[in-house]
Amino acid sequence: MGNAVFAKDILAGKVAFVTGGGTGITGGIARAFAEHGAKVAITSRKMENLVAMKEQIESKGGECFAVSSDVRDYAAVEAAIAATVEHFGKIDIVVNGAAGNFLCRAEELSANGFGVVVDIDTKGTFNVCRAAFEELRKNQGQILNISATLHYLATPMQIHVSAAKAGVDAITRNLSVEWGRYGIRVNGIAPGPIEDTEGMKRLVPEEVKEKLLSRIPIQRFGRISDIENAALFLCSDAASYINGVTLVVDGGHWLTGTSLF
Ligand code: HXC
């Protein structure tokens, strides 16, 4: 997992609530937070994914609470947050990682297809931030929103995700300004192509992998541990003056142009 760069107790005493925390990048963040002292609550629609991650975390001595919810459903989010507070006593860190994605040309995308991704990524991020606000204010907590670089230029077949993640970045900036006064820091991470993730499987067909790799200045795909490390840094006291930033972790990829199709 490659996290040996940080002291094992940098998140000691913290409770993190991680959406999409059963698998992929945000599953990695949940695991890394637990390995660095935090108690973690993970939520997603699929309880089976959550149970597998909970077992993984607990097998390494971490503490994990699994609660299923759909981030599109505000009442369900409120209930998941209340259950976490009941279980662990508080929430200090919220990580918004739940996301939808598929490749689709704009002219073939249905209104519902566009809407479902915006609902999960953008509205879901707002729902969780809003529902966690009182806890975060009480604990001078923080928010980490997982974004993307797809909307920095234009990424064909990703109009829905580009719009959704542009909205997520707007939420990061807005809340950093509105909630900074409460001692709440709000930041984001924009990962590039990260190997061994569902996103990579869905967005990067085998036949374009070499082309994509040739456009990454660091000359390798990202690893989940690269994002874990960025998340650990941003959610630690080392970043206590960083607010409103979306940190790009992509080996320099977006600067070379994102269009593969
Ligand atoms: C076209 C599609 C589609 C596809 C769904 N839709 N999949 N349209 N191509 N492949 C359309 C449907 O036709 C439907 O519209 C609408 O979307 C809703 O579909 P449902 O299946 O009813 O929705 P639901 O079950 O709620 O969930 C669908 C989904 C899911 C959320 C989009 O399939 C999904 O994305 N799961 C993946 C989770 C994931 O991998 N997350 C990581 C993201 S990675 P109609 O009009 O027919 O009703 C990421 C990284 C970005 O974000 C950056 C990487 C470089």
Residues whose N, C-alpha, C, O or C-beta is under 5 A from the ligand:
A	BS01	HXC	A99 G100 N101 F102 L103 C104 S110 N112 G113 V116 A148 P191 G192 P193 E198 G199
